[in-house]
Amino acid sequence: MVGWVPFRRLAQAQAAHAAGDALVAVALADTLFFAVPLGEARDRVGLYLALTMAPFAVLSPVVGPVIDRWRGAYRGAILLAAAGRALLAVLLSSRTERLTLYPLAFGLLVLSRVHGVSRSALVPESLPPERSLMWGNAWLAVVSVVGGVAGALPAVGLNAWLGHDATLWFAGAVFAAGAVAAFRLPRGTQEARQREAPGEWRKLLSARLLAGGIAMAGSRAAVGYLTFLLAFLLRAAGESGRGFAVVVAAAGIGGFAGSVVAPLLRAVLRESALLLVTLAGMTAAALWAAGDFDVTRAAVLAGAAGLGSGAGRLAFDSLLQHDAPEAVRGRTFARYETIFQLWWVAGATVATFVPLGAAAGMRVLAGVYAVTAVLSVRGLARRHPGTGGRCAS
């Protein structure tokens, strides 16, 4: 990874992206959730969920087609997203107690999603020779976890000693470093990208890719549901933000483990089979967690969810990068990301506005995973030759 310059630069930009997002999240945590009464927290979370969905109203119909159209657009989008977030983080540092927090947070979310779509679309053009898509996606996932931890640890100290203003200034500096790393990313292989043919999107809905999308949509819904279910259960149990931080850390460790394990499992399992294995494993983990609820059990479940969702996402990204034509890769990622985020918000909304106890909530979670596996198993069992990109294996 270190020796191949294009991929190294992409990894550097991804590390800065993850670290900056972690810094912003820690800086705003007390202002959005744990600093208010439980009833008001639910209202604020509802507003937050609306904000997380709003960027995708821009991403799918506007950003995706634009970044597909010109050579160098993926690199330019990553650079502009990093520079824009550097500016917004600095502006936000003095406005966390004002209504302007929300449009600034919206801007940060939009640019974060632009980075994610562009980075995923650029992976096939940045890989070292003879390396697989799974290898590239796994390394970037590992880099994301390491970058997130590297950002979260100083963020906790800065918040405690200097306040969230200093944390957001530091986030701005990290995003600026990401813009520098993105400046020399590869421009891509096409002189000009083609407009999407009328039937191109329908061609991408092969049985395998559609089933993979169903698997990922269900998994994202479960993760959104679990995130807010655990948050409200911990609040009801009298836990502070530190208890939730332990659970978030466990999820990050699980995501790191998923990034390491997925390429190893790929030696014996195809991507489609790996998606089914993660769904089955998470069903079992949710049923186990339906016992007595405490921070330890919540952290173990969060770690398992991080592992399953991390490995599953690597498998799906490899499928899409392999099957989607290069000329429409960016908008294809944007469309699937929109679908996945919609389901994440749906799951989070249920957990926010339908209060459930620990046992009932975990059984619902297990049911979501099990139903998703049943709906996607038939399509994932099929083979599809793909239409472009590197070998996904």
NUVO-506815 format. One record per atom (N, C-alpha, C, CB): x, y, z. Coordinates in steps of 0.2 Angstrom, whole numbers, plus 5000, padded with zeros to 4 digits. Atoms other than C-alpha are relative to their C-alpha. Glycine has a CB too. Example, Ala and Ser with C-alpha at 12.3 -4.5 7.8 and 13.67 -1.06 7.14 Angstrom:
2
500449945000;506249785039;500450065000;499550005006;499649944999;506849955036;499650055003;500250024993;
REM end
This chain:
393
500449945000;500050005000;500450065000;499550005006;499649944999;501450125005;500450024993;500549995006;499649995006;502450094989;499750034994;500449944999;500449985006;501050134976;499750075001;499549954999;500149934998;500950324976;499250014999;500450044995;500749985001;499150344969;499549975006;499749974994;500450034995;498450224982;500250035007;500049925001;499849964994;499450304996;499750065001;500850005000;500449935000;498750474992;499349995002;500150044994;500750014999;497050404992;499949985007;499749954996;500050024993;497350325009;500150065005;500549955002;499949954996;498050485016;499450055000;500650044997;500649965000;496550585010;499449975004;499750014993;500650034996;495350455018;500250005007;500049924998;499850004992;496350455035;499850075002;500749995001;500249934998;496050645035;499350015001;500350054996;500750005000;494250625031;499749975006;499749974994;500350034994;493950505045;500250035006;500349925000;499849974994;494950595058;499650075001;500850025000;500449944999;494050755054;499349995002;500150044993;500750014998;492350685055;500049985007;499749944995;500150024993;492750605072;500150065004;500649955001;499949944996;493350775078;499450045001;500650044997;500649965000;491750855073;499549975004;499850014993;500550044996;490650715080;500150015008;500149934998;499949994993;491550725097;499850075002;500749985002;500149934998;491450915097;499350025001;500350054995;500749985000;489550915094;499649955004;499850004993;500450054997;489050765104;499650035006;500549945003;500349984994;488650855120;499550054998;500550045005;500449955002;487750995111;499349974997;500350054995;500650035004;486550875101;499649945004;500349974994;500350054997;486150735113;500049995008;500249934997;499950014993;486850705131;499950065004;500649965001;500149944996;486650885137;499350025001;500450054997;500749984999;484750885136;499649955003;499750034993;500450054998;483350795144;499849954995;499450035003;500150065004;482850625137;499450024995;499849945004;500649985005;481150695129;500350054995;499450035004;499749955005;482050845121;500549964996;500350065004;499550045004;483450725115;499749974994;500449955004;500450045005;482150625105;499950054994;499449975002;500149955005;481650785096;500650034996;499650065004;499449975003;483350845093;500349944995;500650015005;499750065004;483850665086;499550004994;499949945004;500449995006;482350685074;500250054995;499250015002;499849955005;482950845067;500749984997;500250075004;499350025002;484750765066;499849954994;500449975005;500250055005;483950615056;499850044993;499549955002;500249975006;483150735044;500650044996;499550065002;499449975003;484850825041;500449954997;500450045006;499550055003;485750665038;499749974993;500149945005;500350025006;484450625024;500150054995;499349975001;500049945005;484450795016;500650004995;500050065004;499450005005;486250775008;499949964994;500649995004;500150045006;485650634998;499550024995;499849935003;500549975005;484250734990;500550044995;499550055003;499649975005;485750824982;500549954997;500450065004;499550045003;486950684980;499849964994;500249955006;500150055006;486050564969;499850034994;499449965002;500149975006;485250674956;500550054997;499350035000;499649945003;486550814955;500849985001;499950065005;499350014999;488250764962;500349944996;500249995008;499850065004;488350584955;500150014993;499549955001;499949985007;488050634937;500650054998;499450024997;499549955002;489250784938;500749975001;499950065005;499350034999;490750684945;500249954995;500149985007;499850055005;490550554932;500250034993;499449954999;500049975007;490650674917;500750024998;499550065000;499349985002;492450734917;500549975003;500050085002;499450034997;494150664919;500250055006;500549994994;499749974994;494850714936;499550035005;500450064997;500549984996;493150744943;500049975007;499349994997;500050044993;493350614957;500550035004;500249934999;499549974997;494950694962;499850075003;500750014996;500249934999;494250874961;499450005006;499750034994;500550014995;492750814972;500249995007;499449954998;499750024993;493750744986;500450065002;500549944999;499749944998;494850904986;499650055002;500550024994;500449954998;493451024986;499649985006;499550014995;500350024994;492550924999;500450015007;499849925000;499549994994;494050925011;500150085001;500749974999;499949934999;494351115008;499350035003;500250034994;500749974997;492451155011;499949985007;499549974995;500250024993;492351055027;500550045005;500149925001;499549964996;493951145033;499750075002;500750014997;500349934999;493051315031;499449995004;499850034993;500650014996;491451245038;500149995007;499549954997;499850024993;492251175054;500250065003;500549955000;499849934997;493051345057;499450045002;500550034996;500649964999;491451435055;499549975006;499650004994;500450044995;490551305066;500250015007;499949934999;499749994994;491751335080;499750055005;500850015000;500349944996;490951495086;499250004999;500350074997;500750005002;489151445081;499649945003;499950014993;500350064998;488751285091;499450015004;500549965004;500649984996;487451375102;499550044996;500250045006;500549965004;486551465087;499649954995;500450054997;500450045005;485251405074;500549994994;499450044998;499650015006;486651425061;500449935001;500550064999;499750075000;487351255068;499749964995;499949985007;500350055004;486151165058;500150004992;499250005001;499849995007;486451235040;500849985000;499950074997;499350025000;488351215044;500149935001;500450045005;499950084999;488151035050;499749974993;499649985006;500250035006;487151005034;500550004995;499350044998;499549995004;488551075024;500649955001;500350075000;499550054998;489750955033;499849934997;500250005007;500350075002;488650805030;500049994992;499349995002;500050015007;488450845011;500749994997;499750074997;499350015003;490350865008;500349935002;500450065003;499850074998;490650705018;499849954996;499849995008;500250055005;489550605007;500350014993;499250015000;499649995006;490350684992;500649975000;500050084998;499450034999;491950624998;500049924999;500450025007;500150085000;491350445001;499849984993;499449995005;500250035006;490550424984;500650014995;499450044997;499549985004;492050504975;500649955002;500350075000;499450054998;493350394985;499849934998;500150005007;500250075003;492350234981;500149994993;499349985002;500050005007;492250274963;500850004997;499750064997;499349995002;494150314962;500449945002;500350065003;499650064998;494750144970;500349964995;499649965005;499850045006;494850044954;500650034996;499549984995;499549965004;495950184946;500650015005;499750064998;499449984996;497150194961;500349945003;499750045006;499750074997;497550004965;500649994997;499549954999;499450035003;499249934963;499949954996;500549985006;500150055005;499449814949;499949935004;500649994995;500150074997;498749634953;499750005007;500649965000;500450004993;497849694969;499350004998;500250065004;500750015001;496049654970;499650065003;499749945003;500549954997;494549774974;499949995007;499350004996;500150024993;494249684991;500650035004;499949935001;499349984997;496149724995;499950075001;500649984996;500049935000;495949904991;499450035005;499950034994;500549984996;494249925000;500249995007;499449974998;499850024994;494949835015;500550055003;500249935001;499549954997;496449945017;499750075001;500650004995;500349934999;495450105015;499550005006;499650024994;500450014994;494250035029;500450005006;499549944999;499650004995;495650005040;500350075002;500649954999;499849934999;496350175037;499550055003;500250034993;500649964997;494650255041;499949995007;499349984996;500150014993;494550165058;500650035003;500049925001;499449974997;496350215062;500050085000;500749984996;500149925001;496050395056;499450025005;499850024993;500549984996;494450395066;500250005008;499449965000;499850014993;495250335082;500550065001;500449945001;499549944999;496750465079;499750065001;500449994994;500449934999;495450605078;499650005006;499550014994;500450004994;494350545092;500450015007;499649945001;499649994993;495750535106;500250075001;500649954999;499949934998;496350705105;499450055000;500550044995;500749965000;494550775102;499849995008;499549974996;500250014993;494150705120;500450055004;500049935002;499649964996;495550795128;499950074998;500849984999;500149935002;495350955118;499350035003;500050014992;500749984997;493450955123;500050025007;499549954998;500049994993;493850935141;500450065002;500349945003;499649944998;495251065142;499950064997;500749984999;500149945004;494951195129;499350014997;500550004994;500749995002;493151165124;499949984992;499850075000;500150035006;492351115108;500250054994;499249994999;499849955005;492851275099;500749984997;500150075003;499450025002;494651215099;500049934996;500549995006;500150065004;494151045093;499850014993;499549955004;500249985007;493251115078;500650034996;499450045000;499549975003;494751215074;500549954998;500450065004;499650055001;495851065075;499749964994;500149955006;500450045006;494550975063;500150044994;499349995002;499949965006;494751115051;500749994997;499950075001;499350015002;496651095051;500149934997;500550015006;500050075003;496450905048;499750004993;499749955005;500350005007;495250935033;500450034995;499350035001;499649975004;496451055026;500649964998;500350075003;499550055001;497850925027;499749954995;500249965006;500350055004;496650805018;500050034993;499349985002;500049965006;496450935004;500750004996;499750075001;499350005002;498350945002;500149934997;500550015005;499950075003;498350745000;499749994994;499949955006;500450025005;496950744988;500350044993;499350025001;499849965006;497850874976;500349964995;500450065003;499650045005;498950744968;499749934999;500750005002;500350065001;497650604967;500049984992;499349995003;500050015007;497550514950;499450034997;500049924999;500549975003;496450594938;499549964996;500250054994;500450045004;495650444930;500349984993;499350025000;499750035006;495850344914;499650034994;500049935000;500449985006;494450424903;500250084999;499349995001;499949935002;494750584893;499350045001;500250014993;500749984999;492850614894;499549955002;499750044994;500550054998;491450524903;499450004996;499950005008;500650005004;489950474894;499350015004;499949934996;500749994996;488150524899;499749935000;499550044996;500350074999;487150374906;499549994994;499750005007;500550025005;486150284893;499449985003;500349934996;500650014997;484350264895;499949945004;499450014995;500150064996;484350084901;500649985004;499949954995;499450024996;486050084910;499949985007;500550064999;500150014993;485350094927;499649935001;499650055003;500450074999;484149944924;500549944999;499550004995;499550065001;485649844917;500449995007;500550024995;499650014994;486549874934;499649965005;500250065003;500450044995;485049794943;500049924998;499350035000;500050085001;485649614940;499849975006;500849984998;500350044994;485049484952;500550005005;499949934998;499550004995;486749484961;500150075003;500749974997;499949944997;486949664963;499450035003;500250054994;500649984997;485149694967;499949975007;499449984996;500150034994;485149564980;500650025005;500249924999;499549974996;486849634987;499750075003;500650014996;500349944998;485949804988;499449995006;499750044994;500550024995;484449724998;500449985006;499649944998;499650024994;485749645010;500350065003;500549954998;499749954997;486649805013;499550055002;500450044995;500549964998;485049905014;499749985007;499450014995;500250034994;484449785028;500550015005;499849934999;499549994995;486049795037;500150075002;500749984997;499949934998;486149985036;499450025005;500050044994;500649984996;484349995043;500149975007;499449964997;499950034994;484849875057;500550045004;500349934999;499549964997;486449985061;499750065003;500650014995;500449944997;485350145062;499649995006;499650034994;500450024994;484150055073;500449995006;499549944998;499650024995;485449985084;500350065003;500549954998;499749944997;486350155086;499650045005;500350044994;500449964996;484950245093;499649965005;499550044995;500350044995;484150105102;500550005006;499949934998;499550004995;485750085112;500150075004;500749984998;499949934997;485950275115;499450015005;500050054994;500649994996;484150285122;500049955006;499450004996;500050054995;484350125132;500550025005;500249934998;499549984995;485950195140;499850065003;500750024996;500249944997;485150365143;499549985006;499650044995;500550024995;483650275152;500349965006;499549954997;499650044995;484950165162;500450055004;500449954997;499649964996;485750325169;500750014998;500049985007;499349995003;487350315158;500150074998;500149954995;499849935003;488250475153;500349994993;500550035005;499750005006;489050515137;500649955000;500250064997;499550055000;490550405142;499849934999;500450015007;500350075002;489550245142;499949994993;499449995004;500150015008;489050285124;500650004997;499550064998;499350005003;490850325120;500349935000;500450055003;499750074999;491350155126;499749954994;499949975007;500450045005;489950075114;500350024993;499350015001;499849985006;490550185100;500749974998;500050084999;499350025000;492350135103;500049924998;500450015006;500050075002;491849955102;499849994993;499549965005;500250015007;490949975086;500650024995;499450054999;499449995004;492550055079;500549945000;500350065002;499650064999;493549905085;499749954995;500149985007;500450055004;492249795077;500150014992;499349995001;499949995007;492349885060;500749994998;499950084999;499350025001;494249875061;500149934999;500550035005;499950085001;494149685063;499749984994;499749975006;500350025006;492949675049;500450014994;499350034999;499549985005;494149765038;500649954999;500250075000;499450045001;495549645042;499749934998;500349995007;500250075001;494449485042;499749994993;499549985005;500450015006;493449515026;500549974994;499750064998;499650025005;494949495014;500349935001;500650044999;499850074999;495449335023;499549954999;500249995008;500550045001;493749265022;499949994992;499350035003;500150005008;493749315003;500449944997;500250064997;499750055003;494949175001;499649934999;500749985004;500450065000;493649045004;499250014998;500049965007;500749985002;492049145001;499950054995;499650025007;500149955004;491349244987;499750065004;499649984994;500349944996;490749424991;499349995002;500150064995;500750024998;488949364990;499949965006;499649974994;500050054994;489249225002;500250045006;500449944999;499849964995;490149345013;499450045003;500650044999;500649964998;488649455014;499549965004;499650044994;500450044997;487549315019;500249985007;499849944996;499750024993;488749255033;500050065005;500749984998;500149954996;488749425040;499350015003;500350074997;500750004998;486849435041;499849955005;499550004994;500250064995;486749265049;500450015007;500249934997;499649984994;488149315062;499650055004;500750014998;500349944996;487249475067;499349985002;499950064995;500650024997;485549385069;500249965006;499749954995;499950044994;486349265081;500350055006;500649954999;499849954995;487249415090;499450045003;500550054997;500549964997;485649515092;499649955005;499550024994;500450054996;484749355099;500449995007;499949944997;499650014994;486149335112;499950065004;500749994998;500049944996;486049515117;499350025003;500250064996;500749994998;484149505121;500049985008;499549964997;500050014993;484749455139;500050065004;500549955002;500049944995;485049575154;500550054996;500449985006;499749945003;485549745147;500550035004;499550044997;499549954997;487149835152;500550024995;500449965006;499649975005;488549935145;500549944997;500550055004;499650055003;489649775143;499749964994;500249955005;500350035005;488349685133;499950044994;499349975003;500149965005;487949835123;500750014996;499850075002;499349995003;489849855119;500149944995;500550025005;499950065004;489949675113;499650004994;499949945005;500550005006;488449695102;500250054995;499350015002;499849955004;489049855095;500749984996;500250075003;499450025003;490749775091;499949954995;500549975005;500250055005;489949625082;499650044994;499549955004;500349975006;488849745072;500550044996;499550055003;499549975004;490349845067;500449954996;500550045005;499650055003;491249685062;499649984994;500249945004;500450025005;489749625052;499950054994;499349985003;500149955005;489349785043;500650024997;499750075004;499449995003;491149825040;500249954994;500650015004;499850055005;491449665031;499549994995;500049935004;500650005005;489749665022;500150064995;499450005003;499949945005;490149845015;500649994996;500150065004;499450025005;491849785008;499849964995;500549975004;500350055005;490949645000;499650034994;499749945003;500449965005;489649754992;500450054996;499450035004;499649965004;490849884986;500449974995;500550045005;499750045005;491849754978;499649984994;500449945003;500550025005;490349694969;499850054995;499349975003;500249945004;489849864963;500550024996;499750065004;499449985004;491549914957;500249954995;500650015005;499850055006;491749754947;499450004995;500049935003;500650005005;489949764939;499850064997;499449975004;500249945003;489649944936;500550034995;499950055006;499649975005;490350024920;500350065003;499650024994;499749944997;491650154924;499750064999;500750004997;500349945002;490750284915;499450025004;499750004993;500649994996;489250274927;500249985008;499449974998;499850034993;490250214943;499850055006;500749995000;500149964995;490050374953;499350015001;500350074998;500750004999;488150394950;499749945003;499750034994;500250064997;487950214954;500150005007;500349944996;499949994993;488750234971;499650055003;500850025001;500549944997;487750394974;499349975001;500050064996;500750025000;486150304970;499949945006;499849974994;500050054995;486550154981;500150035007;500549944999;499949974994;487150264995;499450045002;500650055000;500649974999;485550364994;499549955003;499750034994;500450054998;484550204996;500249975007;500049944995;499750024994;485650145010;499950055006;500749985000;500149954995;485550305020;499250015002;500350074998;500750004999;483650305018;499849955005;499649994993;500250064996;483550135026;500350015007;500249944997;499749984993;484750195040;499650045004;500850034999;500549964996;483650335044;499449975002;499950064995;500650044998;482150225044;500149965006;499749964994;499850034994;482950115056;500150045006;500649954999;499949954995;483550255067;499350035002;500550054998;500649974998;481850335067;499549965004;499650024993;500450054996;480950175073;500350005007;500049934997;499850014993;482150165088;499950075003;500849994999;500149944997;481950355091;499350015003;500250064996;500749984999;480050365091;499649945002;499750034994;500350064998;479550185096;500449985006;499949954994;499650024994;480250165114;499949925001;499850045006;500050074999;480649985117;500549985005;500249964993;499550034995;481449885131;500649964996;499749965005;499450045002;483149795129;499849944996;500549995005;500150075003;482449625126;499650004993;499649965005;500449995006;481049675114;500450034994;499450045001;499649965006;482249795104;500549954997;500450065003;499550055003;483549655102;499749954996;500449975005;500450055005;482249535095;499850034994;499449975004;500249975006;481649665083;500750004995;499850075001;499350005003;483549685078;500149944996;500550025004;499850065003;483749505075;499549984994;499949945006;500550015005;482149495065;500250044993;499350025002;499849965006;482749635053;500649964996;500350075002;499550045003;484349535050;499849944997;500649995005;500350065003;483449375047;499650014994;499649965005;500549995006;482149445035;500550024994;499550055002;499649975006;483549535025;500449944997;500550055003;499650065003;484549365023;499549964996;500249965006;500550045004;482949275017;499950044994;499449995004;500249965006;482549415005;500650004994;499850075001;499449995005;484349424997;500349934998;500550045003;499650065001;484849244998;500049974993;499849945004;500150025006;484149194981;500550034995;499350004998;499649965005;484949334971;500849995001;499850075000;499350004998;486649324980;500349934998;500150015007;499750075001;486749134976;500250004992;499549955001;499850005007;486849184957;500750034998;499450034996;499449975003;488349224947;499950054995;500549954997;500149945005;488549384937;500750014997;499750065003;499449995003;489949414924;500350075001;500049984993;499749945000;490049594927;500150044994;500650015004;499949965006;490249734915;500650055000;499450054999;499449965000;491849824920;500450005006;499850074999;499649994994;493149864933;500549945001;499650005006;499650054998;494449744941;499649945003;500550025005;500350064997;494149574947;499850015007;500549945000;500149984994;493249584963;500349955005;499249995001;499750054995;494049434971;500750025002;500149934996;
REM end
